[in-house]
Amino acid sequence: MFGPSRRVARRTARRTSRRQAYLQDAMSGGYEEPAPPPAQAAPVEPDYAAELQKLASLRDQGIIDDAEFDAKKKQILGI
């Protein structure tokens, strides 16, 4: 195959390969992997000492009695 028909065949092959490359790029770039869910922060542990100090101050002020203080302290400490 020589002459103009050879040129047409080459041009057609080039166009086809370009189209295929374009479509392949479009297809591969069109889908992205879903992002993993954000990492959950570790739950903040309550400050037991601060809570117990608040309870002690309430007890010292006479707002709660010793039994209520002891019950709440056991609840906070998980005893």
Secondary structure, 3 states (H helix, E strand, C coil): CCCHHHHHHHHHHHHHHHHHHHHHHHHHHHCCCCCCCCCCCCCCCCCHHHHHHHHHHHHHHCCCCHHHHHHHHHHHHCC
